[in-house]
Amino acid sequence: MITYLDRKLPKTIFSLIFVTIFSMLITVYAESSVGYPLLNWGKKNWDITQNMGKYYESYNGYHSGVDWNLPGNQDIGEEVIAIANGTIVKKYFINANNGWLVAIEHEGNFYIPSKVHSNYKYLSEKTNKIYSIYIHLDDLPLYVGENNKILRGQVIGYITNGGNGPHLHFEIRKNGTINSESFTLFGDKSNYAKYQNGENTGYYKNAQKMVDDGAVDPPGFIENNYSKIPDGPFADVPYNYWAAQYIQYCSENDIITSSNELFHPEKEITRAELLKMAYKAANIHSLNACYTNYDSGFSDVQKDHWVCKYTKHAVENNYIANNTNFYPDNKITRAEAVKILLNVFNLKIENGKYYTKDKQINLNEEIISFKDVPKSEWYYKYIHFIANVTIPANNNNSIIRSWGSRIIDGYVDINNRNIHFFGPNDYMLREQFAKVVTNTKFFFENPFSSTNIISIGNDPEHDPTVKERIGL
C-alpha cells in the first residue's frame, strides 16, 4: 500500500514551524492553544492504560506520564502530532525497544490545574513555558530535528511496537523542570528507580518528588488549555491541513488563485494552468501578447487564448518545445509539471550536471531515490534534482526551515518507509503543486547560500551560451 509522503506532512501537518505563513494568525493563536498528541484523537477508541503516578512493582517505581493505547496492536503506525506550536529541543533514540523520544518546548500563557492523587499532589499555577515529551516513536519525518520550529498538529513520528507493546508514552513538564537535559529522566538522580542490575527503569522512587521536580498530569493540563484549531486559509483547507502553509503562501503571492472561498486542493491541474503558475512563481510578468494564431507556437492555442502569451514566451526561451499541439486543457502529470517548472526557473542541465546563473549545483549525495523513476527515463534528471537539492534556510523562507531541506519527498510505502515512489505519471494536484512551487521558488531565489553550489570557473564542459531544448 502506498500513501503520499508529500501529503502526509500533516494531513498530517507540519509545518509552518516557526514564524509561519500564518504569521498574524499564529501570533494570536499561539498562546494557550493546546490539543491532543494523536492525529486520530476523537476518531478512534484511545484509552489510557498507564496513568501518571501509578506504581509498578516490575519497574520499582512510579510512572511519569500517561500511556495512550488502541485495542490490540492497532496503535502501530498511528500519527503522533505536536500538541502546540513550539521548538524541538530534544530528538533522541533511546533503544530498539523504546524507539525515539521527541521533546518540544512551548511558550504561551498556560494554566496548570491543581491535582490531588493518592501518590502525589500539587497546586494550580500559571506558567509561560511547558514541555511536551513523546516516547516510543519511529519513522520521524526529516523536518523533526533539534532547534526546528513546529506547529500544533504537525506529525512528529509514528507509534512503534516497543518491548511492552505499541503505545504512546506522553509527558508534560513545567518551566523550570530540574535536570531535564536528557528528557528521559529528570530531577535528582537519587529518585531514579533501578533494576537489580543497577540500570534505570525509567520510573521514579518517589512520586511526590517527581511532581515537585516538574512532572504535570497530561490529561488535566490538556483539558484546561485545549482550544479548537482555528480556520485555515480556505473553507476546504483547515488550519492543520498538510499543505496549508504552502497554499496560504501561493494564495497570498497570487501564484495559485481561487475564484471563491474554496481552494479545491485535490483538483488536478491542466497544462495551461501549470505554465501560468510557474511564470507567476518565477516573477516573469512582462509578456508580449499574441497577435496572430502562429505566435503561440502551437496549433491548438489561438491568439485569443489566455495562455497564448505564456506559451509564446516559453517556446521562445526553450522552456517548452514547439510541437504541433500543446493540449492546454489536458491534465498534467507530476513528471511533466516538474520539468516545465524547472525550465521556467531557468535550470540548465548539461552532461548530467545542473547549473543556475552560470554556477554548478553539486548534488553530492542521492538522499532519496524513487523506485518508479529509473535513470533511463527522460524525467529522471528533473525528479532527481528536486528530491536531492539542498534548500537554503533563511529568515524569508521559514516554511523551508520547518519542512526540511528538499523540494519534494514523493510517496512512501507505509509497509516500508525506506521505499519511495514519485508517481511520475500521476496527475499533479493543486495541493501538491503548492508545495513544489513554493519550495522551488525559495531555492532559486537564493541558491548560492547552499554549500552544494560550486563555482564553475573555467569548466570546459560548460558553455553558458548553450541552451538545452528541454521542453516536452
C-alpha positions as CSV (number, residue, x, y, z in Angstrom):
1,M,0.0,0.0,0.0
2,I,1.3,3.4,-0.9
3,T,0.5,6.8,0.6
4,Y,1.7,10.3,-0.1
5,L,4.6,11.5,1.9
6,D,4.1,14.9,0.2
7,R,0.6,14.7,1.6
8,K,1.5,13.1,4.9
9,L,3.1,16.1,6.4
10,P,0.1,16.7,8.2
11,K,-2.8,16.0,6.6
12,T,-0.6,15.4,8.9
13,I,0.9,18.6,9.3
14,F,3.6,20.5,9.8
15,S,4.5,22.8,9.4
16,L,4.9,26.2,9.5
17,I,7.0,25.6,12.2
18,F,8.1,28.9,13.4
19,V,7.3,32.2,12.1
20,T,4.9,30.7,9.7
21,I,3.0,31.9,6.8
22,F,0.0,32.4,9.0
23,S,2.1,34.9,10.9
24,M,-0.8,37.0,12.1
25,L,-3.0,34.1,12.9
26,I,-0.2,32.2,14.7
27,T,0.6,35.3,16.8
28,V,-2.9,35.4,18.1
29,Y,-3.3,31.6,18.3
30,A,0.0,30.7,19.8
31,E,-0.9,31.5,23.4
32,S,-2.6,28.6,25.3
33,S,-3.5,26.7,22.2
34,V,-3.2,23.1,23.1
35,G,-4.5,19.9,21.5
36,Y,-4.1,16.1,21.9
37,P,-0.9,14.4,20.8
38,L,-2.7,11.9,18.4
39,L,-3.9,12.8,14.9
40,N,-6.9,10.4,15.2
41,W,-7.9,11.6,18.6
42,G,-11.7,11.5,18.8
43,K,-11.9,9.3,15.8
44,K,-10.6,6.1,17.4
45,N,-11.0,4.5,20.8
46,W,-7.9,5.7,22.6
47,D,-7.6,4.7,26.2
48,I,-5.1,5.5,29.0
49,T,-3.6,2.2,30.1
50,Q,-1.0,3.7,32.5
51,N,-1.7,6.9,34.5
52,M,0.8,9.3,35.9
53,G,1.9,8.4,39.4
54,K,0.9,4.8,39.3
55,Y,3.3,2.4,41.0
56,Y,4.6,-0.5,39.0
57,E,6.4,-3.2,41.0
58,S,8.1,-4.6,37.9
59,Y,9.8,-1.2,37.4
60,N,10.3,-0.4,41.1
61,G,8.8,3.0,40.7
62,Y,6.1,5.5,39.7
63,H,5.1,6.4,36.1
64,S,5.9,10.0,35.0
65,G,3.3,10.3,32.3
66,V,0.4,8.6,30.6
67,D,0.3,5.8,28.0
68,W,-2.3,6.1,25.3
69,N,-3.4,2.8,23.6
70,L,-5.7,1.4,21.0
71,P,-7.0,-2.1,21.3
72,G,-4.6,-4.8,20.3
73,N,-1.8,-3.6,18.1
74,Q,-3.9,-1.0,16.3
75,D,-1.5,1.7,17.6
76,I,1.3,0.7,15.3
77,G,1.9,3.4,12.7
78,E,-0.6,5.9,14.2
79,E,0.5,9.5,13.7
80,V,1.7,11.4,16.8
81,I,1.4,15.2,16.5
82,A,2.7,18.2,18.4
83,I,0.2,19.4,20.9
84,A,1.1,23.1,20.4
85,N,3.4,25.4,18.5
86,G,6.9,25.2,19.7
87,T,10.6,24.4,19.3
88,I,12.0,20.8,19.2
89,V,14.6,20.8,22.0
90,K,15.4,17.0,22.0
91,K,15.4,14.3,19.5
92,Y,16.9,11.1,21.0
93,F,16.9,7.4,20.0
94,I,16.6,5.5,23.3
95,N,17.0,2.0,22.1
96,A,15.3,-0.6,19.8
97,N,12.6,-1.4,22.4
98,N,11.7,2.1,23.2
99,G,12.2,3.9,19.9
100,W,12.6,7.7,19.7
101,L,12.0,10.4,22.1
102,V,11.0,13.9,21.0
103,A,10.7,16.8,23.4
104,I,9.1,20.2,22.4
105,E,9.3,23.5,24.3
106,H,6.1,25.6,24.1
107,E,5.8,29.2,25.1
108,G,2.5,30.9,25.9
109,N,0.1,31.6,28.7
110,F,-0.7,28.2,30.2
111,Y,-2.7,27.1,33.2
112,I,-1.7,24.1,35.3
113,P,-4.7,22.9,37.4
114,S,-4.2,21.5,40.9
115,K,-4.1,17.8,41.2
116,V,-4.6,15.5,44.2
117,H,-3.6,11.9,43.6
118,S,-3.1,9.1,46.1
119,N,0.6,9.3,45.5
120,Y,1.2,13.0,44.9
121,K,-0.3,16.4,44.8
122,Y,0.4,19.9,43.5
123,L,-1.2,23.4,43.5
124,S,-2.6,25.2,40.5
125,E,-0.3,27.8,38.8
126,K,0.2,29.8,35.6
127,T,3.3,29.4,33.5
128,N,4.7,30.9,30.3
129,K,6.5,27.7,29.2
130,I,5.9,24.0,29.3
131,Y,7.5,20.9,27.7
132,S,5.7,18.1,25.9
133,I,7.6,14.7,25.7
134,Y,6.7,11.9,23.3
135,I,8.3,8.5,23.6
136,H,8.1,5.2,21.6
137,L,8.2,6.9,18.1
138,D,9.5,5.6,14.8
139,D,9.9,7.0,11.3
140,L,10.5,10.6,12.3
141,P,10.0,13.0,9.4
142,L,13.1,14.7,8.2
143,Y,12.0,18.1,9.5
144,V,12.0,16.7,13.1
145,G,15.3,18.0,14.3
146,E,16.6,19.8,17.4
147,N,16.0,23.6,17.2
148,N,13.4,23.3,14.5
149,K,10.1,25.1,14.9
150,I,6.9,23.0,14.9
151,L,3.2,23.8,14.6
152,R,0.4,22.3,16.5
153,G,-1.0,19.3,14.6
154,Q,2.3,18.6,12.8
155,V,3.3,14.9,12.7
156,I,6.4,14.3,14.6
157,G,6.5,10.5,14.3
158,Y,4.6,7.2,14.3
159,I,3.9,4.9,17.2
160,T,6.3,1.9,17.2
161,N,6.0,-1.6,18.6
162,G,8.1,-1.2,21.7
163,G,9.1,-4.0,24.0
164,N,5.9,-3.7,26.0
165,G,3.6,-3.4,23.0
166,P,2.8,-0.4,20.9
167,H,1.6,2.8,22.7
168,L,2.4,6.5,23.1
169,H,4.1,7.5,26.4
170,F,3.3,11.2,26.8
171,E,4.5,13.7,29.4
172,I,4.0,17.3,30.3
173,R,6.6,19.2,32.3
174,K,6.5,22.8,33.5
175,N,9.0,25.5,33.0
176,G,12.0,25.2,35.4
177,T,11.9,21.4,35.3
178,I,15.1,20.3,37.1
179,N,17.9,18.5,35.3
180,S,15.9,17.5,32.3
181,E,18.7,17.7,29.7
182,S,18.1,14.1,28.6
183,F,14.2,14.4,28.8
184,T,14.1,10.7,29.6
185,L,14.7,11.2,33.3
186,F,14.8,14.4,35.3
187,G,15.2,15.7,38.8
188,D,17.6,14.3,41.5
189,K,19.2,11.1,40.3
190,S,18.7,9.6,43.7
191,N,15.0,9.4,42.8
192,Y,15.5,7.2,39.7
193,A,14.1,3.7,40.1
194,K,16.5,0.9,39.1
195,Y,16.5,-2.7,38.3
196,Q,18.6,-5.1,40.4
197,N,21.4,-4.8,37.9
198,G,21.6,-1.1,38.5
199,E,20.1,0.1,35.2
200,N,17.4,2.8,35.3
201,T,13.9,1.6,34.7
202,G,12.6,5.0,33.5
203,Y,10.4,5.3,36.6
204,Y,10.7,7.2,39.9
205,K,11.1,6.1,43.5
206,N,9.1,8.9,45.0
207,A,6.0,10.3,43.1
208,Q,5.8,13.5,45.1
209,K,9.4,14.4,44.4
210,M,8.7,13.5,40.7
211,V,6.0,16.2,40.5
212,D,8.0,18.6,42.7
213,D,10.7,18.4,40.1
214,G,8.3,19.3,37.2
215,A,6.0,16.5,36.2
216,V,2.4,17.6,35.3
217,D,-0.6,15.3,34.8
218,P,-1.1,15.4,31.0
219,P,-4.9,14.9,30.6
220,G,-5.7,17.6,33.2
221,F,-3.3,20.0,31.6
222,I,-4.7,19.4,28.1
223,E,-8.3,19.7,29.2
224,N,-7.7,23.0,30.8
225,N,-5.7,24.5,27.9
226,Y,-7.5,22.9,25.0
227,S,-8.8,25.1,22.2
228,K,-10.3,24.4,18.8
229,I,-7.9,24.7,15.9
230,P,-8.8,28.0,14.0
231,D,-9.9,28.3,10.5
232,G,-7.5,27.7,7.6
233,P,-6.8,29.9,4.6
234,F,-9.8,28.4,2.7
235,A,-13.0,26.7,3.8
236,D,-11.7,23.4,2.4
237,V,-8.2,23.9,3.7
238,P,-8.2,23.7,7.5
239,Y,-5.5,25.2,9.7
240,N,-3.6,22.0,10.2
241,Y,-4.1,20.6,6.7
242,W,-0.8,19.1,5.5
243,A,-0.3,21.7,2.7
244,A,-2.0,24.7,4.4
245,Q,1.1,26.8,4.7
246,Y,2.1,26.3,1.1
247,I,-1.5,27.0,-0.1
248,Q,-1.5,30.1,2.0
249,Y,1.8,31.3,0.5
250,C,0.7,30.6,-3.0
251,S,-2.6,32.4,-2.5
252,E,-1.1,35.5,-0.8
253,N,1.5,35.7,-3.6
254,D,-1.0,35.2,-6.4
255,I,0.7,32.1,-7.7
256,I,-2.3,29.8,-7.4
257,T,-5.7,31.6,-7.4
258,S,-9.1,30.6,-6.3
259,S,-12.4,32.1,-7.5
260,N,-14.2,31.8,-4.2
261,E,-13.7,30.7,-0.7
262,L,-12.8,27.2,-1.8
263,F,-9.3,26.2,-3.0
264,H,-10.1,22.7,-4.3
265,P,-6.8,21.2,-3.0
266,E,-7.3,17.8,-4.6
267,K,-8.3,19.1,-8.0
268,E,-6.0,18.2,-10.9
269,I,-4.1,20.9,-12.8
270,T,-4.1,21.4,-16.5
271,R,-1.1,22.1,-18.6
272,A,-2.2,25.7,-19.3
273,E,-2.8,26.3,-15.6
274,L,0.6,24.9,-14.7
275,L,2.5,27.0,-17.1
276,K,0.8,30.2,-15.8
277,M,1.5,29.3,-12.2
278,A,5.2,28.6,-13.0
279,Y,5.6,32.0,-14.6
280,K,3.9,33.8,-11.7
281,A,6.2,31.9,-9.2
282,A,9.3,32.9,-11.2
283,N,8.1,36.6,-11.3
284,I,8.0,36.7,-15.1
285,H,5.2,39.1,-15.7
286,S,6.1,41.4,-18.7
287,L,5.0,39.1,-21.6
288,N,4.1,40.2,-25.1
289,A,0.6,39.5,-26.3
290,C,-0.1,37.2,-29.2
291,Y,-1.2,39.0,-32.4
292,T,-1.6,36.0,-34.7
293,N,-2.6,32.4,-34.3
294,Y,1.0,31.4,-35.0
295,D,2.5,33.3,-32.1
296,S,1.7,30.7,-29.6
297,G,3.9,28.1,-31.2
298,F,1.0,25.6,-31.1
299,S,-1.9,24.9,-33.5
300,D,-4.3,24.3,-30.6
301,V,-3.5,27.6,-28.8
302,Q,-5.1,30.5,-30.7
303,K,-4.1,34.2,-30.2
304,D,-7.2,34.9,-28.0
305,H,-6.5,32.1,-25.6
306,W,-5.3,33.4,-22.2
307,V,-2.3,31.0,-22.2
308,C,-1.0,32.2,-25.6
309,K,1.4,34.8,-24.2
310,Y,2.8,32.2,-21.8
311,T,3.4,29.5,-24.5
312,K,4.8,32.2,-26.8
313,H,7.4,33.2,-24.3
314,A,8.1,29.6,-23.2
315,V,8.8,28.5,-26.8
316,E,11.0,31.5,-27.5
317,N,13.1,30.7,-24.4
318,N,13.2,26.9,-24.9
319,Y,11.2,26.2,-21.8
320,I,8.8,24.0,-23.8
321,A,9.3,22.6,-27.3
322,N,7.0,23.9,-30.1
323,N,5.4,20.6,-31.0
324,T,2.2,20.6,-33.1
325,N,-0.1,20.8,-30.1
326,F,0.2,22.0,-26.5
327,Y,-3.0,20.4,-25.2
328,P,-3.7,23.3,-22.8
329,D,-6.7,21.7,-21.2
330,N,-5.2,18.3,-20.6
331,K,-4.3,17.3,-17.1
332,I,-0.6,17.5,-16.5
333,T,1.4,14.7,-14.9
334,R,3.8,15.1,-12.0
335,A,6.8,14.5,-14.1
336,E,5.7,17.0,-16.8
337,A,4.9,19.6,-14.2
338,V,8.3,19.3,-12.6
339,K,10.1,19.6,-15.9
340,I,8.2,22.7,-17.0
341,L,8.6,24.3,-13.6
342,L,12.4,23.8,-13.5
343,N,12.7,25.1,-17.1
344,V,10.8,28.3,-16.3
345,F,13.2,28.8,-13.3
346,N,16.0,28.5,-15.9
347,L,17.7,25.4,-14.6
348,K,20.2,24.2,-17.1
349,I,21.1,20.5,-17.4
350,E,24.2,19.6,-19.3
351,N,26.1,16.3,-19.3
352,G,24.4,15.2,-16.2
353,K,25.3,18.4,-14.3
354,Y,22.9,21.1,-13.1
355,Y,23.5,24.9,-13.5
356,T,21.8,28.1,-12.5
357,K,23.2,31.6,-13.1
358,D,26.4,30.0,-14.5
359,K,27.2,28.1,-11.3
360,Q,27.0,24.4,-10.8
361,I,24.7,22.8,-8.3
362,N,26.6,19.9,-7.0
363,L,24.4,17.0,-5.8
364,N,27.0,15.1,-3.8
365,E,24.6,12.6,-2.4
366,E,21.4,10.9,-3.5
367,I,19.3,11.4,-0.4
368,I,16.2,10.0,-2.0
369,S,15.8,7.7,-5.0
370,F,12.4,6.7,-6.3
371,K,11.6,3.1,-7.2
372,D,9.4,4.2,-10.1
373,V,11.9,6.7,-11.5
374,P,14.6,4.7,-13.4
375,K,17.7,6.5,-14.7
376,S,16.7,5.5,-18.2
377,E,13.5,7.7,-18.2
378,W,13.5,11.3,-19.6
379,Y,12.2,12.7,-16.4
380,Y,14.9,11.2,-14.1
381,K,17.2,14.2,-14.2
382,Y,14.4,16.6,-13.1
383,I,13.0,14.5,-10.4
384,H,16.5,13.6,-9.1
385,F,17.2,17.3,-8.8
386,I,14.1,18.3,-6.8
387,A,14.4,15.3,-4.5
388,N,18.0,15.9,-3.6
389,V,18.9,19.5,-3.8
390,T,19.6,21.3,-0.5
391,I,17.3,24.3,0.1
392,P,18.9,27.1,2.0
393,A,17.2,28.3,5.1
394,N,16.9,32.0,6.0
395,N,14.5,34.4,7.6
396,N,12.5,34.8,4.5
397,N,11.6,31.2,3.9
398,S,10.6,29.9,7.3
399,I,8.4,27.3,5.6
400,I,11.5,25.6,4.4
401,R,13.2,25.7,7.8
402,S,10.2,23.8,9.2
403,W,9.9,21.2,6.5
404,G,13.5,20.3,5.9
405,S,15.9,20.5,3.0
406,R,14.3,19.1,-0.1
407,I,11.8,20.5,-2.6
408,I,9.7,17.3,-2.7
409,D,9.5,14.0,-0.9
410,G,7.3,11.8,-3.1
411,Y,5.3,8.9,-1.9
412,V,6.2,6.3,0.7
413,D,5.3,2.7,1.1
414,I,3.7,2.6,4.5
415,N,4.8,-1.0,4.9
416,N,8.4,0.0,4.3
417,R,9.1,3.7,4.8
418,N,12.6,3.4,3.2
419,I,11.0,2.7,-0.2
420,H,9.9,5.9,-2.0
421,F,7.8,6.4,-5.1
422,F,7.3,9.6,-7.1
423,G,4.3,8.7,-9.2
424,P,5.6,10.4,-12.4
425,N,2.5,9.6,-14.4
426,D,0.1,10.6,-11.7
427,Y,-1.7,13.8,-12.3
428,M,-0.4,16.8,-10.4
429,L,-2.9,18.1,-7.8
430,R,-3.2,21.8,-6.7
431,E,-2.2,21.0,-3.1
432,Q,0.9,19.1,-4.3
433,F,1.9,21.8,-6.7
434,A,1.5,24.4,-4.0
435,K,4.3,22.6,-2.1
436,V,6.5,22.0,-5.1
437,V,6.3,25.6,-6.5
438,T,6.8,27.2,-3.1
439,N,9.9,25.2,-2.3
440,T,11.3,25.6,-5.9
441,K,10.8,29.4,-5.6
442,F,12.6,29.6,-2.3
443,F,15.5,27.6,-3.7
444,F,16.0,29.6,-6.8
445,E,15.6,32.9,-5.0
446,N,18.8,32.2,-3.0
447,P,20.6,29.1,-4.4
448,F,24.1,30.2,-3.6
449,S,23.9,30.2,0.1
450,S,24.0,26.4,-0.1
451,T,27.2,24.5,0.3
452,N,26.1,22.4,-2.6
453,I,26.8,25.3,-5.0
454,I,30.2,25.3,-6.6
455,S,31.6,28.0,-8.9
456,I,32.2,26.6,-12.4
457,G,35.2,28.7,-13.1
458,N,36.7,27.6,-16.5
459,D,34.8,24.3,-16.6
460,P,35.4,23.3,-20.2
461,E,32.3,21.1,-20.2
462,H,30.0,24.1,-19.5
463,D,29.1,26.7,-22.1
464,P,26.6,29.1,-20.6
465,T,25.5,30.2,-24.1
466,V,24.2,26.7,-24.9
467,K,20.6,26.1,-24.0
468,E,19.4,22.5,-23.9
469,R,16.0,22.2,-25.5
470,I,14.3,20.6,-22.6
471,G,10.6,21.1,-23.5
472,L,8.0,18.4,-23.5
